[in-house]
Amino acid sequence: MKRKSVKRPAGIIIAVLCALAVFAAFAETRTEITEANGKVTQIEWKNDEGNLVPGPDGYAKVRYAYKGNDTTEMYFDAEGKNCLSAEGSYGKRTTTENSRITSVEYLDQNGKRMLNRMGYGKVTISYHSFGEVRVVAYYGAGKQLVTVPALGYAKVVNEYSYKTMTLREFQDPKGKPVDCAQGYASVKQKLDKKSRIMSIRYDHADGKPATGPDGWFRCRFERDDQGRITKVEYQDTNENLTDRGTGYAWEEREYRDDLVLITRYDISGNKVTGAGGTVTVARKENEDGQITEERFLDESGKATVNEMGVGGIRYGYDHEGRIETVTYLDTEGNITACNKGYAGYRDTRDEDGATVSRTYLGTDGLAVEIAGGYSEIRYFYDETKTLSNTRYYDINGTQVKAE
């Protein structure tokens, strides 16, 4: 039995991270990870007396077996009997190619396919050559596609022009478009000749306009001769302007030196004034087009605060160009706490870019507890990168609640 860090196969890296994360969540529980030949073969959850106890997903032990590109994991209770996991199976077989998951099959006590709690037995994932997901397909107990009740579809297909998505369509087992659980069947992005997005729209399975998750049917962009966005407007299913319940129907952008000035308007064309008298947001962007700082201005162009009681926000990025830190500023540019009691937060991400934790920070840059009694949130995902579990921890690493 080894207790040192080794390079683990991609198929179980998420499971290992979850096991380590919950170590601090239960003061009386510890995880023991067994490794052989550079691979994890078993994870156990034990109490202070060394006895097996149920872990966060219901089982006390998980065993791993490897064959080619397949990683099989089986779950057991404290008595060593097969155990049903929170996902609704006794095990699963994950296939990876080039460090990417290409299929996950849910298993019964005998290692045969079974339907999980969501009603499917296997999901397959294919990719475009540049890495983005091409097709996600769900199967029942056999070779036939099956509509997943909670999702409303059997397959999702993504089409791209170069590396920009042009279509995401949800389909039934026969490959016909079908409305997903959120009420639309497709998302379409119209591009110009330089693959810049000019509009985004949602449609029902019959091709009629649908309302998307943010409350609009179509989002339209206007650009200047340099390709910069100068206007963004939102339309409802009747192609009329809509404020989606946010108070503004469109925004205009003006470019001055290193600043982008953004002003929002309501359906009647009036400038929208936010908390603290904010009318315009002045953004600074770096050479890669990333927003590095935002400052809030009133009608006369003077510094003011936003709805969180801060005069500005500073953004930091990781080596992949993803937001890693957010820091709040007062109207003078000094670090300050917002009206929720923290001065910013720091995110960590997994190898796929999904946020796995968020830590709230004080003005000194150290972790701080906020209202609710927690200082960190940890996010857990299934094999399709859908958020499956959220857990909250206090400043000592003790779990205080879960969703």
Stockholm file with secondary structure:
# STOCKHOLM 1.0

chainA/1-403         MKRKSVKRPAGIIIAVLCALAVFAAFAETRTEITEANGKVTQIEWKNDEGNLVPGPDGYAKVRYAYKGNDTTEMYFDAEGKNCLSAEGSYGKRTTTENSRITSVEYLDQNGKRMLNRMGYGKVTISYHSFGEVRVVAYYGAGKQLVTVPALGYAKVVNEYSYKTMTLREFQDPKGKPVDCAQGYASVKQKLDKKSRIMSIRYDHADGKPATGPDGWFRCRFERDDQGRITKVEYQDTNENLTDRGTGYAWEEREYRDDLVLITRYDISGNKVTGAGGTVTVARKENEDGQITEERFLDESGKATVNEMGVGGIRYGYDHEGRIETVTYLDTEGNITACNKGYAGYRDTRDEDGATVSRTYLGTDGLAVEIAGGYSEIRYFYDETKTLSNTRYYDINGTQVKAE
#=GR chainA/1-403 SS CCCSCCCCCGGGHHHHHHHHHGGGTCTTEEEEEEEETTEEEEEEEEETTSCBCCCTTSCSEEEEEEETTEEEEEEECTTSCBCCCTTSSSEEEEEEETTEEEEEEEECTTSCBCCCTTSCSEEEEEECTTSSEEEEEEECSSSSBCCBTTTTBSEEEEEEETTEEEEEEEECTTSCBCCCTTSCSEEEEEECTTSCEEEEEEECTTSCBCCCTTSCSEEEEEECTTSCEEEEEEECTTSCBCCTTTTCSEEEEEEETTEEEEEEECTTSCBCCCGGGCCEEEEEECTTSCEEEEEEECTTSCBCCCTTSCSEEEEEECTTSCEEEEEEECTTSCBCCCTTSCSEEEEEECTTSCEEEEEEECTTSSBCCBTTTBSEEEEEECTTCCEEEEEEECTTSCEEEEC
#=GC SS_cons         CCCSCCCCCGGGHHHHHHHHHGGGTCTTEEEEEEEETTEEEEEEEEETTSCBCCCTTSCSEEEEEEETTEEEEEEECTTSCBCCCTTSSSEEEEEEETTEEEEEEEECTTSCBCCCTTSCSEEEEEECTTSSEEEEEEECSSSSBCCBTTTTBSEEEEEEETTEEEEEEEECTTSCBCCCTTSCSEEEEEECTTSCEEEEEEECTTSCBCCCTTSCSEEEEEECTTSCEEEEEEECTTSCBCCTTTTCSEEEEEEETTEEEEEEECTTSCBCCCGGGCCEEEEEECTTSCEEEEEEECTTSCBCCCTTSCSEEEEEECTTSCEEEEEEECTTSCBCCCTTSCSEEEEEECTTSCEEEEEEECTTSSBCCBTTTBSEEEEEECTTCCEEEEEEECTTSCEEEEC
//
